[in-house]
Amino acid sequence: MQVTVNGAPAEVQEAATVAALLAARGGGEHRRVAVALNGEVVPRSRWETTRLAPGDSIEVLAPTAGG
């Protein structure tokens, strides 16, 4: 199914979860990211159970150091 990840179209499996999306995109390197689904922050405790739907917009944000 089609979703948008960080402004770019992406294809994910039907009924994929936030956790599955992160695993597929980062290979488990998602300890220090925040996720917003359709503009709402998804708590880390809900990543495994939050399912994605066609047309969803997901933002994956990682902190950066420097300034």
PyMOL Python script that loads the backbone (N, CA, C, O; Angstrom):
from pymol import cmd

cmd.read_pdbstr("""\
ATOM      1  N   MET A   1       0.844  -1.165   0.000  1.00  0.00           N
ATOM      2  CA  MET A   1       0.000   0.000   0.000  1.00  0.00           C
ATOM      3  C   MET A   1       0.895   1.235   0.000  1.00  0.00           C
ATOM      4  O   MET A   1       2.055   1.176   0.407  1.00  0.00           O
ATOM      5  N   GLN A   2       0.351   2.334  -0.454  1.00  0.00           N
ATOM      6  CA  GLN A   2       1.110   3.579  -0.602  1.00  0.00           C
ATOM      7  C   GLN A   2       0.921   4.474   0.628  1.00  0.00           C
ATOM      8  O   GLN A   2      -0.203   4.733   1.057  1.00  0.00           O
ATOM      9  N   VAL A   3       2.044   4.942   1.184  1.00  0.00           N
ATOM     10  CA  VAL A   3       2.062   5.923   2.265  1.00  0.00           C
ATOM     11  C   VAL A   3       3.104   6.979   1.896  1.00  0.00           C
ATOM     12  O   VAL A   3       3.792   6.852   0.883  1.00  0.00           O
ATOM     13  N   THR A   4       3.215   8.005   2.713  1.00  0.00           N
ATOM     14  CA  THR A   4       4.250   9.018   2.515  1.00  0.00           C
ATOM     15  C   THR A   4       5.141   9.019   3.742  1.00  0.00           C
ATOM     16  O   THR A   4       4.659   9.133   4.869  1.00  0.00           O
ATOM     17  N   VAL A   5       6.447   8.891   3.520  1.00  0.00           N
ATOM     18  CA  VAL A   5       7.413   8.886   4.621  1.00  0.00           C
ATOM     19  C   VAL A   5       8.374  10.054   4.406  1.00  0.00           C
ATOM     20  O   VAL A   5       9.092  10.114   3.409  1.00  0.00           O
ATOM     21  N   ASN A   6       8.369  10.967   5.351  1.00  0.00           N
ATOM     22  CA  ASN A   6       9.222  12.162   5.262  1.00  0.00           C
ATOM     23  C   ASN A   6       9.073  12.869   3.924  1.00  0.00           C
ATOM     24  O   ASN A   6      10.055  13.311   3.329  1.00  0.00           O
ATOM     25  N   GLY A   7       7.829  12.970   3.458  1.00  0.00           N
ATOM     26  CA  GLY A   7       7.524  13.706   2.234  1.00  0.00           C
ATOM     27  C   GLY A   7       7.687  12.941   0.940  1.00  0.00           C
ATOM     28  O   GLY A   7       7.395  13.477  -0.129  1.00  0.00           O
ATOM     29  N   ALA A   8       8.146  11.698   1.006  1.00  0.00           N
ATOM     30  CA  ALA A   8       8.360  10.902  -0.206  1.00  0.00           C
ATOM     31  C   ALA A   8       7.418   9.703  -0.234  1.00  0.00           C
ATOM     32  O   ALA A   8       7.184   9.076   0.799  1.00  0.00           O
ATOM     33  N   PRO A   9       6.879   9.379  -1.404  1.00  0.00           N
ATOM     34  CA  PRO A   9       6.022   8.193  -1.505  1.00  0.00           C
ATOM     35  C   PRO A   9       6.800   6.936  -1.120  1.00  0.00           C
ATOM     36  O   PRO A   9       7.985   6.802  -1.426  1.00  0.00           O
ATOM     37  N   ALA A  10       6.113   6.027  -0.445  1.00  0.00           N
ATOM     38  CA  ALA A  10       6.741   4.764  -0.043  1.00  0.00           C
ATOM     39  C   ALA A  10       5.700   3.662  -0.114  1.00  0.00           C
ATOM     40  O   ALA A  10       4.511   3.893   0.102  1.00  0.00           O
ATOM     41  N   GLU A  11       6.154   2.496  -0.412  1.00  0.00           N
ATOM     42  CA  GLU A  11       5.312   1.313  -0.491  1.00  0.00           C
ATOM     43  C   GLU A  11       5.568   0.456   0.739  1.00  0.00           C
ATOM     44  O   GLU A  11       6.718   0.137   1.039  1.00  0.00           O
ATOM     45  N   VAL A  12       4.507   0.076   1.459  1.00  0.00           N
ATOM     46  CA  VAL A  12       4.626  -0.799   2.629  1.00  0.00           C
ATOM     47  C   VAL A  12       3.611  -1.922   2.498  1.00  0.00           C
ATOM     48  O   VAL A  12       2.657  -1.827   1.725  1.00  0.00           O
ATOM     49  N   GLN A  13       3.825  -2.978   3.255  1.00  0.00           N
ATOM     50  CA  GLN A  13       2.892  -4.101   3.228  1.00  0.00           C
ATOM     51  C   GLN A  13       1.572  -3.708   3.865  1.00  0.00           C
ATOM     52  O   GLN A  13       1.532  -2.845   4.742  1.00  0.00           O
ATOM     53  N   GLU A  14       0.495  -4.338   3.428  1.00  0.00           N
ATOM     54  CA  GLU A  14      -0.813  -4.116   4.039  1.00  0.00           C
ATOM     55  C   GLU A  14      -0.718  -4.384   5.532  1.00  0.00           C
ATOM     56  O   GLU A  14      -0.067  -5.340   5.954  1.00  0.00           O
ATOM     57  N   ALA A  15      -1.357  -3.556   6.323  1.00  0.00           N
ATOM     58  CA  ALA A  15      -1.423  -3.690   7.786  1.00  0.00           C
ATOM     59  C   ALA A  15      -0.058  -3.602   8.454  1.00  0.00           C
ATOM     60  O   ALA A  15       0.134  -4.129   9.549  1.00  0.00           O
ATOM     61  N   ALA A  16       0.890  -2.938   7.799  1.00  0.00           N
ATOM     62  CA  ALA A  16       2.209  -2.738   8.423  1.00  0.00           C
ATOM     63  C   ALA A  16       2.043  -1.857   9.652  1.00  0.00           C
ATOM     64  O   ALA A  16       1.123  -1.042   9.725  1.00  0.00           O
ATOM     65  N   THR A  17       2.936  -2.029  10.613  1.00  0.00           N
ATOM     66  CA  THR A  17       2.938  -1.193  11.815  1.00  0.00           C
ATOM     67  C   THR A  17       4.058  -0.161  11.719  1.00  0.00           C
ATOM     68  O   THR A  17       4.929  -0.247  10.852  1.00  0.00           O
ATOM     69  N   VAL A  18       4.020   0.810  12.617  1.00  0.00           N
ATOM     70  CA  VAL A  18       5.103   1.780  12.686  1.00  0.00           C
ATOM     71  C   VAL A  18       6.427   1.048  12.922  1.00  0.00           C
ATOM     72  O   VAL A  18       7.429   1.367  12.281  1.00  0.00           O
ATOM     73  N   ALA A  19       6.441   0.082  13.824  1.00  0.00           N
ATOM     74  CA  ALA A  19       7.666  -0.661  14.123  1.00  0.00           C
ATOM     75  C   ALA A  19       8.188  -1.390  12.880  1.00  0.00           C
ATOM     76  O   ALA A  19       9.394  -1.398  12.631  1.00  0.00           O
ATOM     77  N   ALA A  20       7.299  -1.997  12.106  1.00  0.00           N
ATOM     78  CA  ALA A  20       7.714  -2.707  10.892  1.00  0.00           C
ATOM     79  C   ALA A  20       8.290  -1.739   9.870  1.00  0.00           C
ATOM     80  O   ALA A  20       9.279  -2.051   9.206  1.00  0.00           O
ATOM     81  N   LEU A  21       7.687  -0.579   9.742  1.00  0.00           N
ATOM     82  CA  LEU A  21       8.197   0.435   8.820  1.00  0.00           C
ATOM     83  C   LEU A  21       9.606   0.856   9.218  1.00  0.00           C
ATOM     84  O   LEU A  21      10.501   0.923   8.375  1.00  0.00           O
ATOM     85  N   LEU A  22       9.798   1.136  10.486  1.00  0.00           N
ATOM     86  CA  LEU A  22      11.125   1.550  10.959  1.00  0.00           C
ATOM     87  C   LEU A  22      12.152   0.449  10.765  1.00  0.00           C
ATOM     88  O   LEU A  22      13.278   0.723  10.351  1.00  0.00           O
ATOM     89  N   ALA A  23      11.787  -0.783  11.054  1.00  0.00           N
ATOM     90  CA  ALA A  23      12.711  -1.900  10.878  1.00  0.00           C
ATOM     91  C   ALA A  23      13.103  -2.054   9.408  1.00  0.00           C
ATOM     92  O   ALA A  23      14.265  -2.311   9.097  1.00  0.00           O
ATOM     93  N   ALA A  24      12.133  -1.896   8.510  1.00  0.00           N
ATOM     94  CA  ALA A  24      12.404  -2.045   7.083  1.00  0.00           C
ATOM     95  C   ALA A  24      13.280  -0.910   6.556  1.00  0.00           C
ATOM     96  O   ALA A  24      14.070  -1.116   5.636  1.00  0.00           O
ATOM     97  N   ARG A  25      13.148   0.259   7.120  1.00  0.00           N
ATOM     98  CA  ARG A  25      13.895   1.413   6.626  1.00  0.00           C
ATOM     99  C   ARG A  25      15.235   1.623   7.307  1.00  0.00           C
ATOM    100  O   ARG A  25      16.140   2.228   6.732  1.00  0.00           O
ATOM    101  N   GLY A  26      15.368   1.117   8.551  1.00  0.00           N
ATOM    102  CA  GLY A  26      16.596   1.430   9.262  1.00  0.00           C
ATOM    103  C   GLY A  26      17.316   0.243   9.849  1.00  0.00           C
ATOM    104  O   GLY A  26      18.346   0.414  10.500  1.00  0.00           O
ATOM    105  N   GLY A  27      16.815  -0.937   9.644  1.00  0.00           N
ATOM    106  CA  GLY A  27      17.506  -2.111  10.149  1.00  0.00           C
ATOM    107  C   GLY A  27      17.672  -2.136  11.653  1.00  0.00           C
ATOM    108  O   GLY A  27      18.660  -2.677  12.148  1.00  0.00           O
ATOM    109  N   GLY A  28      16.736  -1.566  12.395  1.00  0.00           N
ATOM    110  CA  GLY A  28      16.817  -1.603  13.842  1.00  0.00           C
ATOM    111  C   GLY A  28      17.561  -0.444  14.461  1.00  0.00           C
ATOM    112  O   GLY A  28      17.745  -0.411  15.678  1.00  0.00           O
ATOM    113  N   GLU A  29      17.992   0.508  13.657  1.00  0.00           N
ATOM    114  CA  GLU A  29      18.740   1.665  14.167  1.00  0.00           C
ATOM    115  C   GLU A  29      17.794   2.807  14.536  1.00  0.00           C
ATOM    116  O   GLU A  29      18.114   3.967  14.275  1.00  0.00           O
ATOM    117  N   HIS A  30      16.640   2.512  15.135  1.00  0.00           N
ATOM    118  CA  HIS A  30      15.645   3.551  15.391  1.00  0.00           C
ATOM    119  C   HIS A  30      15.453   3.851  16.881  1.00  0.00           C
ATOM    120  O   HIS A  30      14.376   4.278  17.295  1.00  0.00           O
ATOM    121  N   ARG A  31      16.489   3.629  17.676  1.00  0.00           N
ATOM    122  CA  ARG A  31      16.362   3.882  19.112  1.00  0.00           C
ATOM    123  C   ARG A  31      16.176   5.354  19.411  1.00  0.00           C
ATOM    124  O   ARG A  31      15.494   5.700  20.376  1.00  0.00           O
ATOM    125  N   ARG A  32      16.757   6.222  18.622  1.00  0.00           N
ATOM    126  CA  ARG A  32      16.725   7.649  18.919  1.00  0.00           C
ATOM    127  C   ARG A  32      15.950   8.425  17.865  1.00  0.00           C
ATOM    128  O   ARG A  32      16.461   9.399  17.312  1.00  0.00           O
ATOM    129  N   VAL A  33      14.749   8.011  17.587  1.00  0.00           N
ATOM    130  CA  VAL A  33      13.898   8.736  16.652  1.00  0.00           C
ATOM    131  C   VAL A  33      12.537   8.972  17.284  1.00  0.00           C
ATOM    132  O   VAL A  33      12.139   8.294  18.231  1.00  0.00           O
ATOM    133  N   ALA A  34      11.844   9.945  16.738  1.00  0.00           N
ATOM    134  CA  ALA A  34      10.450  10.188  17.081  1.00  0.00           C
ATOM    135  C   ALA A  34       9.643   9.976  15.814  1.00  0.00           C
ATOM    136  O   ALA A  34      10.132  10.199  14.706  1.00  0.00           O
ATOM    137  N   VAL A  35       8.400   9.544  15.987  1.00  0.00           N
ATOM    138  CA  VAL A  35       7.544   9.265  14.841  1.00  0.00           C
ATOM    139  C   VAL A  35       6.232  10.015  14.992  1.00  0.00           C
ATOM    140  O   VAL A  35       5.606  10.004  16.052  1.00  0.00           O
ATOM    141  N   ALA A  36       5.828  10.673  13.898  1.00  0.00           N
ATOM    142  CA  ALA A  36       4.511  11.303  13.849  1.00  0.00           C
ATOM    143  C   ALA A  36       3.720  10.635  12.728  1.00  0.00           C
ATOM    144  O   ALA A  36       4.234  10.437  11.627  1.00  0.00           O
ATOM    145  N   LEU A  37       2.489  10.296  13.011  1.00  0.00           N
ATOM    146  CA  LEU A  37       1.597   9.675  12.041  1.00  0.00           C
ATOM    147  C   LEU A  37       0.440  10.633  11.816  1.00  0.00           C
ATOM    148  O   LEU A  37      -0.345  10.902  12.725  1.00  0.00           O
ATOM    149  N   ASN A  38       0.342  11.146  10.597  1.00  0.00           N
ATOM    150  CA  ASN A  38      -0.704  12.114  10.253  1.00  0.00           C
ATOM    151  C   ASN A  38      -0.709  13.292  11.221  1.00  0.00           C
ATOM    152  O   ASN A  38      -1.766  13.778  11.623  1.00  0.00           O
ATOM    153  N   GLY A  39       0.499  13.747  11.591  1.00  0.00           N
ATOM    154  CA  GLY A  39       0.637  14.920  12.427  1.00  0.00           C
ATOM    155  C   GLY A  39       0.556  14.688  13.922  1.00  0.00           C
ATOM    156  O   GLY A  39       0.686  15.636  14.697  1.00  0.00           O
ATOM    157  N   GLU A  40       0.345  13.455  14.347  1.00  0.00           N
ATOM    158  CA  GLU A  40       0.248  13.123  15.768  1.00  0.00           C
ATOM    159  C   GLU A  40       1.421  12.241  16.176  1.00  0.00           C
ATOM    160  O   GLU A  40       1.705  11.235  15.527  1.00  0.00           O
ATOM    161  N   VAL A  41       2.100  12.624  17.252  1.00  0.00           N
ATOM    162  CA  VAL A  41       3.227  11.825  17.737  1.00  0.00           C
ATOM    163  C   VAL A  41       2.728  10.457  18.184  1.00  0.00           C
ATOM    164  O   VAL A  41       1.709  10.349  18.867  1.00  0.00           O
ATOM    165  N   VAL A  42       3.453   9.420  17.795  1.00  0.00           N
ATOM    166  CA  VAL A  42       3.138   8.050  18.211  1.00  0.00           C
ATOM    167  C   VAL A  42       4.139   7.670  19.301  1.00  0.00           C
ATOM    168  O   VAL A  42       5.336   7.578  19.032  1.00  0.00           O
ATOM    169  N   PRO A  43       3.659   7.448  20.531  1.00  0.00           N
ATOM    170  CA  PRO A  43       4.576   7.043  21.601  1.00  0.00           C
ATOM    171  C   PRO A  43       5.277   5.726  21.238  1.00  0.00           C
ATOM    172  O   PRO A  43       4.680   4.835  20.635  1.00  0.00           O
ATOM    173  N   ARG A  44       6.548   5.626  21.617  1.00  0.00           N
ATOM    174  CA  ARG A  44       7.322   4.412  21.339  1.00  0.00           C
ATOM    175  C   ARG A  44       6.600   3.153  21.824  1.00  0.00           C
ATOM    176  O   ARG A  44       6.699   2.099  21.196  1.00  0.00           O
ATOM    177  N   SER A  45       5.885   3.261  22.927  1.00  0.00           N
ATOM    178  CA  SER A  45       5.174   2.099  23.476  1.00  0.00           C
ATOM    179  C   SER A  45       4.054   1.609  22.563  1.00  0.00           C
ATOM    180  O   SER A  45       3.540   0.508  22.760  1.00  0.00           O
ATOM    181  N   ARG A  46       3.668   2.408  21.565  1.00  0.00           N
ATOM    182  CA  ARG A  46       2.597   2.011  20.650  1.00  0.00           C
ATOM    183  C   ARG A  46       3.080   1.691  19.240  1.00  0.00           C
ATOM    184  O   ARG A  46       2.261   1.409  18.365  1.00  0.00           O
ATOM    185  N   TRP A  47       4.389   1.729  19.000  1.00  0.00           N
ATOM    186  CA  TRP A  47       4.900   1.456  17.661  1.00  0.00           C
ATOM    187  C   TRP A  47       4.525   0.069  17.167  1.00  0.00           C
ATOM    188  O   TRP A  47       4.209  -0.099  15.989  1.00  0.00           O
ATOM    189  N   GLU A  48       4.553  -0.922  18.038  1.00  0.00           N
ATOM    190  CA  GLU A  48       4.267  -2.310  17.627  1.00  0.00           C
ATOM    191  C   GLU A  48       2.794  -2.520  17.272  1.00  0.00           C
ATOM    192  O   GLU A  48       2.472  -3.423  16.501  1.00  0.00           O
ATOM    193  N   THR A  49       1.908  -1.708  17.817  1.00  0.00           N
ATOM    194  CA  THR A  49       0.473  -1.927  17.616  1.00  0.00           C
ATOM    195  C   THR A  49      -0.192  -0.885  16.724  1.00  0.00           C
ATOM    196  O   THR A  49      -1.358  -1.042  16.362  1.00  0.00           O
ATOM    197  N   THR A  50       0.527   0.174  16.364  1.00  0.00           N
ATOM    198  CA  THR A  50      -0.053   1.213  15.514  1.00  0.00           C
ATOM    199  C   THR A  50       0.083   0.811  14.057  1.00  0.00           C
ATOM    200  O   THR A  50       1.184   0.780  13.507  1.00  0.00           O
ATOM    201  N   ARG A  51      -1.046   0.505  13.443  1.00  0.00           N
ATOM    202  CA  ARG A  51      -1.062   0.061  12.045  1.00  0.00           C
ATOM    203  C   ARG A  51      -1.149   1.256  11.107  1.00  0.00           C
ATOM    204  O   ARG A  51      -1.769   2.274  11.414  1.00  0.00           O
ATOM    205  N   LEU A  52      -0.512   1.099   9.964  1.00  0.00           N
ATOM    206  CA  LEU A  52      -0.561   2.116   8.928  1.00  0.00           C
ATOM    207  C   LEU A  52      -1.706   1.819   7.971  1.00  0.00           C
ATOM    208  O   LEU A  52      -2.101   0.667   7.788  1.00  0.00           O
ATOM    209  N   ALA A  53      -2.230   2.877   7.368  1.00  0.00           N
ATOM    210  CA  ALA A  53      -3.320   2.741   6.401  1.00  0.00           C
ATOM    211  C   ALA A  53      -2.918   3.443   5.104  1.00  0.00           C
ATOM    212  O   ALA A  53      -2.059   4.324   5.116  1.00  0.00           O
ATOM    213  N   PRO A  54      -3.531   3.059   3.995  1.00  0.00           N
ATOM    214  CA  PRO A  54      -3.207   3.718   2.729  1.00  0.00           C
ATOM    215  C   PRO A  54      -3.379   5.232   2.850  1.00  0.00           C
ATOM    216  O   PRO A  54      -4.364   5.719   3.406  1.00  0.00           O
ATOM    217  N   GLY A  55      -2.402   5.961   2.319  1.00  0.00           N
ATOM    218  CA  GLY A  55      -2.456   7.414   2.333  1.00  0.00           C
ATOM    219  C   GLY A  55      -1.910   8.074   3.584  1.00  0.00           C
ATOM    220  O   GLY A  55      -1.839   9.302   3.650  1.00  0.00           O
ATOM    221  N   ASP A  56      -1.521   7.283   4.584  1.00  0.00           N
ATOM    222  CA  ASP A  56      -0.969   7.853   5.813  1.00  0.00           C
ATOM    223  C   ASP A  56       0.298   8.645   5.510  1.00  0.00           C
ATOM    224  O   ASP A  56       1.032   8.340   4.570  1.00  0.00           O
ATOM    225  N   SER A  57       0.534   9.668   6.329  1.00  0.00           N
ATOM    226  CA  SER A  57       1.749  10.465   6.252  1.00  0.00           C
ATOM    227  C   SER A  57       2.548  10.238   7.524  1.00  0.00           C
ATOM    228  O   SER A  57       2.065  10.498   8.626  1.00  0.00           O
ATOM    229  N   ILE A  58       3.774   9.750   7.366  1.00  0.00           N
ATOM    230  CA  ILE A  58       4.629   9.421   8.496  1.00  0.00           C
ATOM    231  C   ILE A  58       5.873  10.306   8.432  1.00  0.00           C
ATOM    232  O   ILE A  58       6.503  10.440   7.384  1.00  0.00           O
ATOM    233  N   GLU A  59       6.209  10.897   9.559  1.00  0.00           N
ATOM    234  CA  GLU A  59       7.448  11.659   9.684  1.00  0.00           C
ATOM    235  C   GLU A  59       8.325  10.938  10.700  1.00  0.00           C
ATOM    236  O   GLU A  59       7.900  10.682  11.827  1.00  0.00           O
ATOM    237  N   VAL A  60       9.539  10.616  10.301  1.00  0.00           N
ATOM    238  CA  VAL A  60      10.511   9.998  11.187  1.00  0.00           C
ATOM    239  C   VAL A  60      11.597  11.027  11.437  1.00  0.00           C
ATOM    240  O   VAL A  60      12.306  11.436  10.517  1.00  0.00           O
ATOM    241  N   LEU A  61      11.720  11.443  12.690  1.00  0.00           N
ATOM    242  CA  LEU A  61      12.634  12.522  13.043  1.00  0.00           C
ATOM    243  C   LEU A  61      13.732  12.017  13.951  1.00  0.00           C
ATOM    244  O   LEU A  61      13.477  11.301  14.920  1.00  0.00           O
ATOM    245  N   ALA A  62      14.963  12.398  13.628  1.00  0.00           N
ATOM    246  CA  ALA A  62      16.115  12.005  14.457  1.00  0.00           C
ATOM    247  C   ALA A  62      16.816  13.268  14.926  1.00  0.00           C
ATOM    248  O   ALA A  62      16.971  14.218  14.159  1.00  0.00           O
ATOM    249  N   PRO A  63      17.242  13.282  16.187  1.00  0.00           N
ATOM    250  CA  PRO A  63      17.960  14.460  16.682  1.00  0.00           C
ATOM    251  C   PRO A  63      19.351  14.556  16.034  1.00  0.00           C
ATOM    252  O   PRO A  63      19.972  13.544  15.708  1.00  0.00           O
ATOM    253  N   THR A  64      19.813  15.772  15.862  1.00  0.00           N
ATOM    254  CA  THR A  64      21.162  15.983  15.358  1.00  0.00           C
ATOM    255  C   THR A  64      21.895  16.944  16.287  1.00  0.00           C
ATOM    256  O   THR A  64      21.298  17.850  16.869  1.00  0.00           O
ATOM    257  N   ALA A  65      23.167  16.733  16.408  1.00  0.00           N
ATOM    258  CA  ALA A  65      23.984  17.580  17.282  1.00  0.00           C
ATOM    259  C   ALA A  65      24.626  18.683  16.440  1.00  0.00           C
ATOM    260  O   ALA A  65      24.762  18.564  15.222  1.00  0.00           O
ATOM    261  N   GLY A  66      25.001  19.721  17.102  1.00  0.00           N
ATOM    262  CA  GLY A  66      25.686  20.795  16.396  1.00  0.00           C
ATOM    263  C   GLY A  66      24.853  22.051  16.380  1.00  0.00           C
ATOM    264  O   GLY A  66      23.764  22.096  16.952  1.00  0.00           O
ATOM    265  N   GLY A  67      25.347  23.034  15.747  1.00  0.00           N
ATOM    266  CA  GLY A  67      24.553  24.241  15.717  1.00  0.00           C
ATOM    267  C   GLY A  67      25.204  25.315  15.068  1.00  0.00           C
ATOM    268  O   GLY A  67      24.645  26.407  14.967  1.00  0.00           O
TER     269      GLY A  67
END
""", "prot")
cmd.dss("prot")
cmd.show_as("cartoon", "prot")
cmd.util.cbc("prot")
cmd.orient("prot")
